[in-house]
Amino acid sequence: MADKDEKGRPPGRDAYERESTTDLKDATPDRPKGWPLHTRILLGLLVGVVAGVAANRLWGGDHPGVAWTISRVTEPVGALFLRLLLMIVVPLVFSSLVVGVAGIGDVRRLGRVGLKAFGYTLVISAISVVIGLTLANTIRPGERVDADTRAGLEQRYKGDAEKRVADATKAASPDSPLMQVVKTIVPVNPVASFAGIRAGEERQTDTPDMLHVMFFALLLGVAATLVPVEVAAPLLRVFQALFEISAKIIDIIMKVAPFAVACLLFNNTARFGLDLLQALAWFMATVLFGLGLHMFGVYSLSVYFLSRISPLEFFRRIKTVLLTAFSTSSSNATLPTALRVSEENLGVPREINSFVLTVGATANQNGTALYEGVTVLFLAQLAGVELTLGQQLGVAYFAILGGIGTAGVPSGSIPFIILMLATYNIPTALIAIILGVDRILDMCRTTLNVAGDITAATYVARSEGFELLQPHVPALAAAGVVEAGPSSRDVID
């Protein structure tokens, strides 16, 4: 058996958070030194907020010194952290999804896992939208914003709003709904999808088409289960090695997370301060109350009854993921951390983890669905447009679809909200009113999105008969196709 630490825990337990406080070795005999990673991220978050608010109060967001600090120091550091995380998403997602699907081993079982994940996503997303619409109709935040504040916000963000409306209108497809689904999911050229080259666009985008990447990875993984083991094994070993190396790169990147988080939070609070939050306090309170109710109410019930995990233990074990999601505002950027923590701290098997979390980063965004529903009703109330029950059911339907199809990047829901406003004859220019606080709310809803992905993974794993909160040997390692990874060796020893 492997040696245990001073508290009697196997070395694989909480390995990700433990090794992030010492060195980058998979097995380290020394005790963690200094504060845990989640504590340092939280401290960075607090430092960034306090410093940003202080700078805004003392000099103002438009002060040359504040602007210089943001553009020359804090913004580049924050961008470096985000770009490093996004850089590793594609190799990590692709390799983990191929290995995970191949590890499931049975196409019928894969279909069962997929149906469970999709059904869970649909039900939880519907609940989130119902919570959002109920709160928006009860609190009616759009009727609590005075005319002067509305006019000031429209003028302040008019230019940005016009650009976003134009981009959303340009992106609208003339294809039928079914054709849009086909083009959205199935790539013609996987290499172009990896590179972010999209048909009909004049230039290459900064982000890959993750739905295309995931579809190709799923197909490759399924095909690997249908050929003889000796044929698939060499390829799967390559992807297993890519996954392990990508995971180690994440460990390295997370070393700078506390400093990057401080810079990201400073950028927002120094520019906008607290005045904007006060102007839209009712709207923000409605969204945050809904997100909190869903996070600590619905998710707690889910993990307690479906995953058989104590909610307190669940949230304790994923706190590093939640803080990373909050600071980056990106499900895709948080995915690498979520994969590691979910496997090592919750014991979700890699073959389940890889499939559910990678697909969920794009398709399971409960917080986004709730936010979109509240925002549309808020702007409708602001414009004096009274939506009927039937129209609100339509908003709920579109919000659920938006939660599934919205890109897992900062402000990814804005184009979808603009299209919903146009559908119900709500002035699209009103989107300017929420742009100033969208990033702050984006941080909160991304946290909910990522937590929802992990609850889905624990539910599917439990329903498939796996014991959670225990380390597992990956299926391919147990079958001898690939070598056991670090966490697997802890169990085998």
C-alpha positions as CSV (number, residue, x, y, z in Angstrom):
1,M,0.0,0.0,0.0
2,A,1.1,3.6,-0.6
3,D,2.3,5.6,2.4
4,K,-0.1,7.9,4.1
5,D,0.4,11.5,5.2
6,E,0.4,12.7,8.8
7,K,-3.4,12.9,8.9
8,G,-3.8,9.3,7.6
9,R,-4.9,10.4,4.1
10,P,-3.6,8.6,0.9
11,P,-1.2,10.9,-1.0
12,G,-3.6,11.0,-4.0
13,R,-6.4,12.6,-1.9
14,D,-6.7,16.3,-2.6
15,A,-3.4,15.9,-4.6
16,Y,-4.1,18.8,-6.9
17,E,-4.6,21.4,-4.1
18,R,-1.8,19.9,-2.0
19,E,0.9,19.8,-4.6
20,S,0.1,23.4,-5.8
21,T,1.4,24.6,-2.4
22,T,4.7,22.7,-2.6
23,D,6.4,21.9,-6.0
24,L,5.4,20.4,-9.3
25,K,6.3,16.8,-8.6
26,D,3.6,14.2,-8.8
27,A,4.8,12.6,-5.6
28,T,6.2,14.8,-2.9
29,P,7.3,13.7,0.6
30,D,7.2,17.2,2.1
31,R,4.2,18.8,3.7
32,P,2.4,21.7,1.9
33,K,4.2,25.0,2.7
34,G,2.4,28.3,2.9
35,W,-1.3,28.9,2.2
36,P,-3.4,26.5,0.1
37,L,-4.1,27.6,-3.5
38,H,-7.8,28.5,-2.9
39,T,-6.8,30.8,0.0
40,R,-4.2,32.6,-2.1
41,I,-6.7,33.1,-4.9
42,L,-9.3,34.5,-2.5
43,L,-6.7,36.8,-1.1
44,G,-5.8,38.0,-4.6
45,L,-9.5,38.6,-5.3
46,L,-9.9,40.7,-2.2
47,V,-6.7,42.7,-2.9
48,G,-7.8,43.4,-6.4
49,V,-11.3,44.6,-5.4
50,V,-10.0,46.8,-2.5
51,A,-7.2,48.3,-4.6
52,G,-9.6,48.9,-7.5
53,V,-12.3,50.6,-5.5
54,A,-9.7,52.7,-3.7
55,A,-8.2,53.9,-7.0
56,N,-11.7,54.7,-8.4
57,R,-12.6,56.6,-5.2
58,L,-9.4,58.6,-5.0
59,W,-8.7,59.4,-8.6
60,G,-11.6,58.1,-10.7
61,G,-11.7,55.5,-13.5
62,D,-10.6,58.0,-16.2
63,H,-7.6,59.3,-14.3
64,P,-4.4,59.0,-16.6
65,G,-2.5,57.2,-13.9
66,V,-5.2,54.7,-13.3
67,A,-5.7,54.2,-17.0
68,W,-1.9,53.7,-17.5
69,T,-1.7,51.2,-14.7
70,I,-4.6,49.2,-16.2
71,S,-3.4,49.3,-19.8
72,R,0.4,48.7,-19.0
73,V,0.4,46.5,-16.0
74,T,-2.8,44.8,-14.7
75,E,-4.6,44.2,-18.0
76,P,-1.6,42.5,-19.6
77,V,-1.1,40.3,-16.6
78,G,-4.7,39.3,-16.5
79,A,-4.8,38.7,-20.2
80,L,-1.6,36.5,-19.9
81,F,-3.3,34.3,-17.4
82,L,-6.5,33.9,-19.4
83,R,-4.6,33.3,-22.7
84,L,-2.4,30.6,-21.0
85,L,-5.5,28.8,-19.7
86,L,-7.3,29.0,-23.1
87,M,-4.2,28.0,-24.9
88,I,-4.2,24.6,-23.1
89,V,-8.0,24.0,-23.4
90,V,-8.0,22.5,-26.8
91,P,-5.3,19.8,-26.3
92,L,-6.7,19.0,-22.9
93,V,-10.3,18.8,-24.0
94,F,-9.6,16.8,-27.1
95,S,-7.2,14.3,-25.4
96,S,-9.4,13.9,-22.3
97,L,-12.6,13.4,-24.4
98,V,-11.0,10.8,-26.7
99,V,-9.5,8.9,-23.8
100,G,-12.6,9.2,-21.7
101,V,-15.0,8.0,-24.4
102,A,-12.6,5.1,-25.3
103,G,-12.4,4.3,-21.6
104,I,-16.1,3.9,-21.3
105,G,-15.6,1.0,-23.8
106,D,-19.2,0.3,-24.8
107,V,-21.1,2.4,-27.2
108,R,-24.3,1.5,-25.5
109,R,-23.0,2.6,-22.1
110,L,-21.7,5.8,-23.7
111,G,-25.2,6.5,-25.1
112,R,-26.6,5.9,-21.6
113,V,-24.1,8.3,-20.0
114,G,-24.9,10.9,-22.7
115,L,-28.6,10.6,-22.2
116,K,-28.3,11.0,-18.4
117,A,-26.0,14.0,-18.8
118,F,-28.4,15.6,-21.3
119,G,-31.5,14.9,-19.3
120,Y,-29.9,16.3,-16.2
121,T,-28.8,19.4,-18.0
122,L,-32.3,20.0,-19.5
123,V,-34.1,19.6,-16.2
124,I,-31.6,21.7,-14.1
125,S,-31.5,24.5,-16.8
126,A,-35.3,24.6,-16.9
127,I,-35.4,25.0,-13.1
128,S,-32.9,27.8,-13.3
129,V,-34.9,29.7,-15.9
130,V,-38.1,29.3,-13.9
131,I,-36.3,30.7,-10.8
132,G,-35.1,33.7,-12.9
133,L,-38.4,34.5,-14.5
134,T,-40.3,34.2,-11.2
135,L,-37.9,36.6,-9.4
136,A,-38.0,39.0,-12.4
137,N,-41.8,39.1,-12.3
138,T,-41.9,39.4,-8.5
139,I,-39.2,42.0,-7.9
140,R,-39.7,43.8,-11.3
141,P,-36.3,45.4,-11.3
142,G,-36.9,47.2,-14.6
143,E,-39.5,49.4,-12.9
144,R,-37.1,50.6,-10.2
145,V,-34.5,52.3,-12.4
146,D,-35.2,56.1,-12.8
147,A,-35.2,57.8,-16.2
148,D,-32.0,59.8,-15.5
149,T,-30.0,56.7,-14.7
150,R,-31.3,54.9,-17.7
151,A,-30.4,57.8,-20.0
152,G,-27.0,58.1,-18.5
153,L,-26.2,54.5,-19.0
154,E,-27.5,54.4,-22.5
155,Q,-25.3,57.3,-23.4
156,R,-22.2,56.0,-21.6
157,Y,-22.3,52.6,-23.4
158,K,-24.0,53.6,-26.6
159,G,-21.0,52.9,-28.9
160,D,-20.3,49.5,-27.4
161,A,-23.9,48.6,-27.6
162,E,-24.2,49.6,-31.3
163,K,-21.2,47.4,-32.2
164,R,-22.6,44.4,-30.3
165,V,-26.0,44.8,-32.0
166,A,-24.4,45.0,-35.4
167,D,-22.2,41.9,-34.7
168,A,-25.2,39.9,-33.4
169,T,-27.3,40.9,-36.5
170,K,-24.5,40.0,-38.8
171,A,-24.1,36.6,-37.1
172,A,-27.8,35.7,-37.6
173,S,-28.0,32.7,-40.0
174,P,-30.5,32.5,-42.9
175,D,-30.4,28.7,-42.6
176,S,-33.3,26.6,-41.3
177,P,-33.2,25.7,-37.6
178,L,-32.2,22.1,-38.4
179,M,-29.5,23.2,-40.8
180,Q,-28.1,25.5,-38.1
181,V,-27.9,22.6,-35.7
182,V,-26.0,20.5,-38.2
183,K,-23.6,23.3,-39.0
184,T,-23.1,24.1,-35.3
185,I,-22.2,20.6,-34.3
186,V,-20.6,18.8,-37.2
187,P,-17.4,20.3,-38.7
188,V,-16.5,20.1,-42.3
189,N,-12.8,20.7,-41.6
190,P,-11.7,19.7,-38.1
191,V,-8.4,21.4,-38.5
192,A,-10.1,24.7,-39.3
193,S,-12.3,24.3,-36.2
194,F,-9.2,23.8,-34.1
195,A,-7.7,27.0,-35.6
196,G,-10.9,29.1,-35.1
197,I,-11.5,29.5,-38.8
198,R,-15.3,29.7,-39.4
199,A,-17.0,29.5,-42.8
200,G,-18.2,32.8,-44.1
201,E,-16.1,35.0,-41.7
202,E,-13.5,37.3,-43.1
203,R,-10.8,36.5,-40.6
204,Q,-9.7,33.9,-38.1
205,T,-11.2,34.2,-34.6
206,D,-9.3,34.0,-31.3
207,T,-11.2,30.9,-30.1
208,P,-11.6,27.5,-31.6
209,D,-15.1,26.1,-32.4
210,M,-15.4,23.9,-29.3
211,L,-18.6,22.1,-30.4
212,H,-16.8,21.0,-33.6
213,V,-13.7,20.0,-31.6
214,M,-15.8,18.0,-29.1
215,F,-17.9,16.3,-31.9
216,F,-14.7,15.2,-33.7
217,A,-13.2,13.9,-30.4
218,L,-16.3,12.0,-29.5
219,L,-16.4,10.4,-32.9
220,L,-12.7,9.4,-32.6
221,G,-13.2,8.0,-29.2
222,V,-16.3,6.0,-30.3
223,A,-14.4,4.6,-33.3
224,A,-11.5,3.6,-31.0
225,T,-13.8,1.3,-29.1
226,L,-15.0,-0.4,-32.3
227,V,-11.5,-1.5,-33.5
228,P,-9.3,-4.2,-32.0
229,V,-7.5,-3.1,-28.8
230,E,-4.0,-3.6,-30.3
231,V,-4.9,-1.2,-33.1
232,A,-6.3,1.6,-30.9
233,A,-3.8,1.3,-28.0
234,P,-0.9,3.2,-29.6
235,L,-3.1,6.2,-30.5
236,L,-4.8,6.2,-27.0
237,R,-1.3,6.1,-25.4
238,V,-0.5,9.3,-27.3
239,F,-3.6,11.0,-26.2
240,Q,-3.1,9.8,-22.6
241,A,0.4,11.3,-22.6
242,L,-1.0,14.5,-24.1
243,F,-3.7,14.7,-21.3
244,E,-1.1,14.1,-18.5
245,I,1.3,16.7,-20.0
246,S,-1.6,19.2,-20.4
247,A,-2.7,18.7,-16.8
248,K,0.9,19.4,-15.6
249,I,0.9,22.6,-17.7
250,I,-2.2,23.6,-15.8
251,D,-0.4,23.1,-12.5
252,I,2.3,25.5,-13.7
253,I,-0.2,28.1,-14.9
254,M,-2.1,28.0,-11.6
255,K,1.0,29.1,-9.7
256,V,0.3,32.7,-11.0
257,A,-3.4,32.6,-10.4
258,P,-3.5,34.7,-7.2
259,F,-1.6,37.6,-8.9
260,A,-3.7,37.3,-12.1
261,V,-6.9,37.3,-10.2
262,A,-5.9,40.5,-8.3
263,C,-5.2,42.2,-11.7
264,L,-8.5,41.0,-13.3
265,L,-10.5,42.3,-10.4
266,F,-8.6,45.6,-10.2
267,N,-9.3,46.3,-13.9
268,N,-13.1,46.1,-13.4
269,T,-13.4,47.9,-10.1
270,A,-10.9,50.7,-10.9
271,R,-12.8,51.6,-14.0
272,F,-16.4,51.4,-12.7
273,G,-16.2,51.7,-8.9
274,L,-19.4,51.2,-7.0
275,D,-21.5,53.9,-8.6
276,L,-22.6,51.7,-11.4
277,L,-23.4,48.9,-9.0
278,Q,-25.7,51.2,-7.1
279,A,-27.5,52.4,-10.2
280,L,-28.4,48.9,-11.2
281,A,-28.7,47.5,-7.7
282,W,-32.1,46.0,-8.1
283,F,-31.2,44.3,-11.4
284,M,-28.0,42.9,-9.9
285,A,-29.8,41.8,-6.7
286,T,-32.4,39.9,-8.7
287,V,-29.7,38.1,-10.7
288,L,-27.5,37.3,-7.7
289,F,-30.4,36.2,-5.6
290,G,-31.5,33.8,-8.3
291,L,-27.9,32.5,-8.8
292,G,-27.5,32.0,-5.1
293,L,-30.8,30.2,-4.8
294,H,-29.9,27.8,-7.6
295,M,-26.3,27.3,-6.3
296,F,-27.1,26.6,-2.7
297,G,-30.6,25.3,-3.0
298,V,-31.0,23.3,-6.2
299,Y,-27.4,22.1,-6.4
300,S,-27.3,21.2,-2.7
301,L,-30.4,19.1,-3.2
302,S,-29.0,17.5,-6.3
303,V,-25.7,16.4,-4.7
304,Y,-27.4,15.3,-1.6
305,F,-30.2,13.2,-3.1
306,L,-28.7,12.2,-6.5
307,S,-24.9,12.1,-5.9
308,R,-25.2,11.1,-2.2
309,I,-22.6,13.7,-1.1
310,S,-22.9,16.2,1.7
311,P,-23.4,19.6,0.1
312,L,-20.8,21.2,2.6
313,E,-18.3,18.5,1.6
314,F,-19.0,19.0,-2.1
315,F,-18.5,22.8,-2.0
316,R,-15.4,22.5,0.2
317,R,-13.7,20.1,-2.3
318,I,-14.4,22.3,-5.4
319,K,-13.6,25.7,-3.9
320,T,-10.5,26.2,-6.0
321,V,-12.6,25.6,-9.2
322,L,-15.3,28.1,-8.0
323,L,-12.7,30.8,-7.4
324,T,-11.0,30.2,-10.7
325,A,-14.4,30.4,-12.5
326,F,-15.3,33.6,-10.7
327,S,-12.0,35.3,-11.5
328,T,-11.8,34.2,-15.2
329,S,-15.5,34.5,-16.2
330,S,-14.9,31.6,-18.6
331,S,-16.1,28.0,-18.4
332,N,-13.6,27.0,-21.0
333,A,-10.7,28.6,-19.1
334,T,-11.8,26.9,-15.9
335,L,-12.3,23.5,-17.5
336,P,-8.7,22.3,-17.0
337,T,-8.9,23.0,-13.3
338,A,-12.3,21.5,-13.1
339,L,-11.2,18.2,-14.7
340,R,-8.3,17.8,-12.2
341,V,-10.2,18.8,-9.1
342,S,-13.3,16.7,-10.0
343,E,-11.2,13.6,-10.5
344,E,-8.8,14.0,-7.6
345,N,-11.0,15.6,-4.9
346,L,-14.4,14.1,-5.7
347,G,-13.3,10.8,-7.2
348,V,-15.3,11.1,-10.4
349,P,-13.8,8.5,-12.8
350,R,-11.8,10.0,-15.6
351,E,-13.9,8.3,-18.3
352,I,-17.1,10.0,-16.9
353,N,-15.4,13.2,-15.9
354,S,-13.8,13.8,-19.4
355,F,-17.1,13.3,-21.2
356,V,-19.5,15.2,-18.9
357,L,-17.3,18.2,-18.0
358,T,-15.9,18.9,-21.5
359,V,-19.4,18.8,-23.0
360,G,-20.9,20.6,-20.1
361,A,-18.5,23.5,-20.4
362,T,-20.4,24.5,-23.5
363,A,-23.8,22.7,-23.2
364,N,-24.6,23.0,-19.4
365,Q,-24.8,26.7,-18.5
366,N,-27.5,27.0,-15.9
367,G,-26.3,30.4,-14.7
368,T,-26.3,31.8,-18.2
369,A,-29.9,30.5,-18.8
370,L,-31.1,32.2,-15.6
371,Y,-29.3,35.4,-16.4
372,E,-30.6,35.6,-19.9
373,G,-34.2,35.2,-18.7
374,V,-33.9,37.9,-16.0
375,T,-32.1,40.3,-18.4
376,V,-34.8,40.1,-21.1
377,L,-37.6,40.7,-18.6
378,F,-35.7,43.5,-17.0
379,L,-35.1,45.3,-20.3
380,A,-38.7,44.7,-21.3
381,Q,-40.0,46.2,-18.1
382,L,-37.6,49.1,-18.6
383,A,-39.0,49.7,-22.1
384,G,-42.6,49.4,-20.9
385,V,-43.1,46.2,-23.0
386,E,-45.4,43.8,-21.1
387,L,-44.7,40.3,-22.1
388,T,-47.6,37.8,-22.0
389,L,-47.4,34.4,-20.4
390,G,-47.0,32.8,-23.8
391,Q,-44.1,35.2,-24.6
392,Q,-42.4,34.5,-21.3
393,L,-42.6,30.8,-22.0
394,G,-40.9,31.6,-25.3
395,V,-38.2,33.5,-23.3
396,A,-37.8,30.5,-21.1
397,Y,-37.4,28.2,-24.1
398,F,-34.9,30.5,-25.8
399,A,-33.0,30.9,-22.5
400,I,-32.6,27.2,-22.1
401,L,-31.3,26.9,-25.6
402,G,-29.0,29.9,-24.9
403,G,-27.7,28.1,-21.9
404,I,-26.8,25.1,-24.1
405,G,-25.5,27.0,-27.1
406,T,-23.7,30.0,-25.6
407,A,-19.9,30.1,-25.9
408,G,-18.1,29.5,-22.6
409,V,-16.2,32.8,-22.8
410,P,-16.6,36.1,-21.0
411,S,-19.8,38.0,-22.2
412,G,-20.7,35.1,-24.4
413,S,-24.4,35.5,-23.7
414,I,-24.7,39.1,-24.9
415,P,-25.3,38.3,-28.6
416,F,-28.0,35.8,-27.7
417,I,-29.7,38.3,-25.5
418,I,-29.7,40.8,-28.3
419,L,-31.4,38.3,-30.6
420,M,-34.0,37.6,-28.0
421,L,-34.7,41.4,-27.5
422,A,-35.2,41.7,-31.3
423,T,-37.6,38.7,-31.3
424,Y,-39.9,40.3,-28.8
425,N,-39.7,43.9,-30.2
426,I,-37.7,45.2,-27.2
427,P,-35.3,48.0,-28.3
428,T,-32.0,46.3,-28.8
429,A,-30.2,49.6,-27.9
430,L,-31.2,49.0,-24.2
431,I,-28.4,46.4,-24.1
432,A,-26.2,49.3,-23.3
433,I,-27.7,49.6,-19.8
434,I,-26.3,46.3,-18.6
435,L,-22.9,46.3,-20.3
436,G,-21.2,48.0,-17.4
437,V,-22.2,45.3,-14.9
438,D,-22.2,42.4,-17.3
439,R,-18.7,41.3,-16.5
440,I,-19.3,41.3,-12.8
441,L,-22.5,39.2,-13.2
442,D,-20.6,37.1,-15.8
443,M,-18.2,36.1,-13.0
444,C,-21.0,35.0,-10.8
445,R,-23.0,33.1,-13.4
446,T,-19.8,31.4,-14.7
447,T,-19.2,30.1,-11.2
448,L,-22.8,28.6,-11.2
449,N,-22.2,27.1,-14.6
450,V,-19.0,25.3,-13.6
451,A,-20.6,24.1,-10.3
452,G,-23.5,22.7,-12.4
453,D,-21.1,20.8,-14.7
454,I,-19.5,19.2,-11.6
455,T,-22.9,18.3,-10.1
456,A,-23.8,16.6,-13.4
457,A,-20.6,14.6,-13.4
458,T,-21.1,13.4,-9.9
459,Y,-24.7,12.5,-10.6
460,V,-23.8,10.5,-13.7
461,A,-20.9,8.8,-11.9
462,R,-23.1,7.8,-9.0
463,S,-25.9,6.5,-11.3
464,E,-23.3,4.4,-13.1
465,G,-22.4,2.7,-9.8
466,F,-19.1,4.5,-9.0
467,E,-18.3,5.3,-5.4
468,L,-17.5,9.0,-5.0
469,L,-14.9,10.7,-2.8
470,Q,-12.6,7.8,-3.5
471,P,-9.7,7.7,-6.1
472,H,-10.3,5.5,-9.1
473,V,-8.1,3.7,-11.6
474,P,-8.9,5.0,-15.1
475,A,-10.6,2.3,-17.2
476,L,-7.9,2.2,-19.9
477,A,-5.2,1.9,-17.3
478,A,-7.1,-0.9,-15.6
479,A,-7.4,-2.7,-19.0
480,G,-3.6,-2.3,-19.6
481,V,-4.1,-0.1,-22.7
482,V,-2.3,2.9,-21.0
483,E,-0.2,3.3,-18.0
484,A,-1.8,4.4,-14.8
485,G,-1.5,8.1,-14.1
486,P,-0.3,9.7,-10.8
487,S,-3.6,9.4,-9.0
488,S,-4.1,5.8,-10.3
489,R,-0.7,4.7,-9.0
490,D,-1.7,5.8,-5.5
491,V,-4.6,3.3,-5.6
492,I,-2.6,0.5,-7.2
493,D,0.2,0.7,-4.7
